[in-house]
Amino acid sequence: MVMSTNAQAPAQPLKKPAASAATKSPVSPAIALFAGWFIPGAGHLLLKKPIRAALLFVSIGAMFGIGMALEGKVYTPSTGDLLDILGFAADLGSGAFYIATRMLDLGHSSVQIAIADYGTKFIVVAGLLNIVAAVDAHSLASGRKPL
């Protein structure tokens, strides 16, 4: 019969990681938020997360592009209908993509073909995803989430 001894080392108090300059971002949270909204992934790029930034830019850009290719509706702020206002807020979340679309007068004011409704949903979801990504960049820059 083999006896094993379980020798324990004296208990060490758990040390909390000290807030240091390594965890604090050099980028202002407001700048990361605005950059991430205006150009999808730019907030993460400023925070030195190039792979995440590229994935965000490609996925949001592809969703917006697919929506435009499907002739989706781009909402404008001039209507008084609640669903149109919410659609406008979601579309505006795409940042520069939305601004460029409005400047170039692209996007239909009404759905012309049946598949265009799917395109509208792609455009709306691209904007909502970009808002979530911009808020994530803000959380990383403010230190609420670890870099």
FILO-720671 format. One line per field, with one value per residue (C-alpha): residue in one letter; y, z negated, x negated. Coordinates in steps of 0.1 Angstrom, whole numbers, padded with zeros to 4 digits, always signed. Last residue first. Example, Ala and Ser with C-alpha at 12.3 -4.5 7.8 and 13.67 -1.06 7.14 Angstrom:
BEGIN
rest S_A $
c2 -0011_-0045 $
c3 -0071_-0078 $
c1 -0137_-0123 $
//
This chain:
BEGIN
rest L_P_K_R_G_S_A_L_S_H_A_D_V_A_A_V_I_N_L_L_G_A_V_V_I_F_K_T_G_Y_D_A_I_A_I_Q_V_S_S_H_G_L_D_L_M_R_T_A_I_Y_F_A_G_S_G_L_D_A_A_F_G_L_I_D_L_L_D_G_T_S_P_T_Y_V_K_G_E_L_A_M_G_I_G_F_M_A_G_I_S_V_F_L_L_A_A_R_I_P_K_K_L_L_L_H_G_A_G_P_I_F_W_G_A_F_L_A_I_A_P_S_V_P_S_K_T_A_A_S_A_A_P_K_K_L_P_Q_A_P_A_Q_A_N_T_S_M_V_M $
c2 +0445_+0438_+0450_+0479_+0495_+0527_+0517_+0482_+0493_+0520_+0494_+0472_+0501_+0506_+0468_+0469_+0499_+0482_+0451_+0473_+0490_+0458_+0444_+0473_+0469_+0431_+0436_+0460_+0435_+0409_+0432_+0438_+0401_+0409_+0437_+0474_+0481_+0518_+0547_+0528_+0528_+0550_+0588_+0590_+0612_+0589_+0558_+0575_+0586_+0551_+0534_+0561_+0551_+0518_+0529_+0553_+0523_+0512_+0547_+0550_+0517_+0528_+0560_+0540_+0517_+0547_+0563_+0601_+0601_+0625_+0607_+0585_+0547_+0528_+0502_+0471_+0466_+0431_+0446_+0472_+0446_+0425_+0456_+0464_+0428_+0427_+0460_+0448_+0415_+0429_+0458_+0437_+0410_+0435_+0453_+0419_+0411_+0445_+0447_+0476_+0498_+0522_+0492_+0482_+0517_+0515_+0483_+0498_+0533_+0560_+0540_+0526_+0560_+0576_+0550_+0548_+0586_+0587_+0560_+0580_+0560_+0553_+0523_+0515_+0478_+0482_+0515_+0497_+0488_+0464_+0428_+0416_+0394_+0363_+0358_+0329_+0298_+0280_+0251_+0220_+0186_+0159_+0128_+0097_+0064_+0033_+0000 $
c3 +0246_+0215_+0215_+0194_+0202_+0219_+0252_+0252_+0243_+0270_+0296_+0285_+0289_+0324_+0332_+0319_+0340_+0370_+0365_+0364_+0397_+0414_+0401_+0417_+0451_+0452_+0442_+0471_+0495_+0483_+0491_+0525_+0534_+0541_+0566_+0565_+0527_+0521_+0518_+0537_+0528_+0544_+0545_+0547_+0516_+0498_+0506_+0495_+0462_+0456_+0463_+0443_+0411_+0413_+0382_+0403_+0417_+0382_+0373_+0407_+0402_+0367_+0382_+0410_+0385_+0365_+0396_+0398_+0429_+0437_+0421_+0452_+0453_+0479_+0496_+0509_+0546_+0540_+0550_+0523_+0497_+0509_+0506_+0471_+0460_+0477_+0461_+0427_+0431_+0447_+0423_+0392_+0403_+0411_+0377_+0359_+0377_+0371_+0334_+0326_+0307_+0337_+0359_+0335_+0339_+0377_+0379_+0398_+0409_+0394_+0364_+0354_+0358_+0337_+0309_+0309_+0308_+0279_+0260_+0264_+0278_+0256_+0241_+0205_+0199_+0205_+0187_+0155_+0135_+0110_+0114_+0082_+0062_+0045_+0011_+0011_-0010_-0024_-0001_-0006_-0010_+0000_-0011_+0007_-0009_+0011_+0000 $
c1 +0078_+0099_+0135_+0147_+0113_+0127_+0111_+0125_+0160_+0159_+0147_+0176_+0200_+0187_+0192_+0228_+0236_+0220_+0241_+0273_+0263_+0255_+0289_+0308_+0290_+0296_+0332_+0338_+0322_+0346_+0375_+0359_+0366_+0402_+0395_+0401_+0397_+0401_+0377_+0351_+0314_+0288_+0289_+0251_+0251_+0276_+0255_+0223_+0239_+0252_+0219_+0201_+0220_+0238_+0258_+0277_+0296_+0307_+0319_+0337_+0354_+0365_+0379_+0396_+0412_+0425_+0441_+0433_+0412_+0384_+0354_+0347_+0347_+0326_+0348_+0332_+0323_+0309_+0275_+0279_+0286_+0257_+0234_+0246_+0240_+0207_+0196_+0206_+0188_+0157_+0153_+0160_+0136_+0109_+0113_+0112_+0080_+0065_+0070_+0046_+0071_+0072_+0081_+0109_+0125_+0120_+0139_+0169_+0160_+0182_+0194_+0161_+0144_+0171_+0169_+0131_+0129_+0153_+0134_+0102_+0073_+0042_+0061_+0055_+0047_+0010_+0009_+0017_+0046_+0032_+0040_+0056_+0034_+0047_+0032_+0008_+0018_-0012_-0022_-0003_-0019_+0005_-0012_-0007_-0006_-0014_+0000 $
//
